[in-house]
Amino acid sequence: MRRFPASVYETGEEPDPRFSLANERTFLAWTRTALALIAGGVALEVLGLDLHAGFRLAASLVLMITGTVVAPLAWWEWMRAERAMRRSRPLPGAFSAVVLAIVVTVVGLLVLAGVLWR
């Protein structure tokens, strides 16, 4: 019986299930983060807060686009970590965390600008 994705499950040896399950929980946490980013972007625009319209729209778009990108990025990071465990190699760094830190900073600056220039 083949498991999907074969590029992950046909690599190396089966790791301790606790590690695979922890990796899956991390994937699910990133998926929740992606949903929260999309919902935050929609809410920021729909609620029509008293912010400069251009900055509000920019912040909303950055949040929604990032949420859309973070979901497949979470899958990619899950595969990288699972392959590393199966090959008994060190776990890779979390590229998603850097992306998220930059985006949150940019959105914060856009909202701040929206407050200052309303």
C-alpha positions as CSV (number, residue, x, y, z in Angstrom):
1,M,0.0,0.0,0.0
2,R,1.5,3.4,-1.1
3,R,1.0,6.4,1.1
4,F,0.8,10.0,-0.2
5,P,3.2,11.7,-0.7
6,A,5.4,8.9,-1.9
7,S,8.4,11.3,-2.1
8,V,8.2,11.5,1.7
9,Y,7.1,8.1,2.8
10,E,9.3,6.1,0.5
11,T,12.4,7.8,2.0
12,G,14.6,6.4,4.7
13,E,13.3,4.6,7.8
14,E,10.0,5.0,9.7
15,P,10.6,7.4,12.6
16,D,9.1,7.3,16.0
17,P,5.4,8.0,15.6
18,R,5.6,10.7,18.3
19,F,7.9,12.8,16.1
20,S,5.8,12.4,13.0
21,L,2.7,13.4,15.0
22,A,4.5,16.4,16.4
23,N,5.5,17.4,12.9
24,E,1.8,17.0,11.8
25,R,0.7,19.2,14.7
26,T,3.2,21.9,13.6
27,F,1.7,21.7,10.0
28,L,-1.8,22.1,11.4
29,A,-0.6,25.1,13.5
30,W,0.8,26.7,10.4
31,T,-2.5,26.0,8.6
32,R,-4.4,27.7,11.4
33,T,-2.0,30.6,11.1
34,A,-2.8,30.8,7.3
35,L,-6.5,30.9,8.0
36,A,-6.1,33.6,10.7
37,L,-4.0,35.7,8.2
38,I,-6.7,35.5,5.6
39,A,-9.5,36.1,8.1
40,G,-7.6,39.1,9.5
41,G,-7.2,40.6,6.1
42,V,-10.8,40.2,5.3
43,A,-11.9,41.6,8.7
44,L,-9.5,44.6,8.3
45,E,-11.2,45.6,5.0
46,V,-14.8,44.6,5.8
47,L,-15.0,46.3,9.2
48,G,-14.1,49.6,7.5
49,L,-12.0,50.9,10.4
50,D,-11.2,54.6,10.5
51,L,-7.9,54.2,8.8
52,H,-6.5,55.7,5.6
53,A,-8.2,53.6,2.9
54,G,-5.1,53.0,0.9
55,F,-3.0,51.7,3.8
56,R,-6.0,49.7,5.1
57,L,-6.4,48.0,1.7
58,A,-2.6,47.4,1.4
59,A,-2.5,45.8,4.9
60,S,-5.6,43.6,4.0
61,L,-4.1,42.4,0.8
62,V,-0.7,41.6,2.4
63,L,-2.5,39.6,5.1
64,M,-4.7,37.7,2.6
65,I,-1.9,37.0,0.1
66,T,0.4,35.8,2.9
67,G,-2.2,33.5,4.3
68,T,-2.7,32.0,0.8
69,V,1.1,31.5,0.5
70,V,1.6,30.2,4.1
71,A,-0.7,27.2,3.5
72,P,1.3,25.5,0.8
73,L,4.5,26.6,2.5
74,A,3.4,24.7,5.6
75,W,3.0,21.6,3.5
76,W,6.4,22.1,2.1
77,E,8.0,22.5,5.5
78,W,6.1,19.4,6.8
79,M,7.6,17.3,4.0
80,R,11.1,18.7,4.6
81,A,10.9,17.9,8.3
82,E,9.5,14.4,7.7
83,R,12.2,13.5,5.2
84,A,14.9,14.8,7.5
85,M,13.5,12.6,10.3
86,R,13.3,9.5,8.0
87,R,16.9,10.1,6.9
88,S,18.2,10.7,10.5
89,R,19.4,14.1,9.6
90,P,19.0,17.4,11.5
91,L,15.7,19.1,11.1
92,P,15.7,22.0,8.7
93,G,15.2,25.6,9.8
94,A,11.7,27.1,9.6
95,F,11.7,29.4,6.6
96,S,8.0,30.2,7.3
97,A,8.8,31.9,10.6
98,V,11.0,34.4,8.8
99,V,8.4,35.1,6.2
100,L,5.7,35.6,8.9
101,A,7.9,37.9,11.0
102,I,8.5,40.1,8.0
103,V,4.8,40.2,7.0
104,V,3.6,41.0,10.5
105,T,6.1,43.9,10.7
106,V,5.0,45.2,7.3
107,V,1.3,45.0,8.2
108,G,1.9,46.7,11.5
109,L,3.7,49.5,9.7
110,L,0.9,49.8,7.2
111,V,-1.8,50.0,9.9
112,L,0.3,52.5,11.8
113,A,0.6,54.6,8.7
114,G,-3.1,54.3,8.2
115,V,-3.8,55.6,11.6
116,L,-1.4,58.5,11.3
117,W,-2.6,59.6,7.8
118,R,-6.3,59.3,8.1
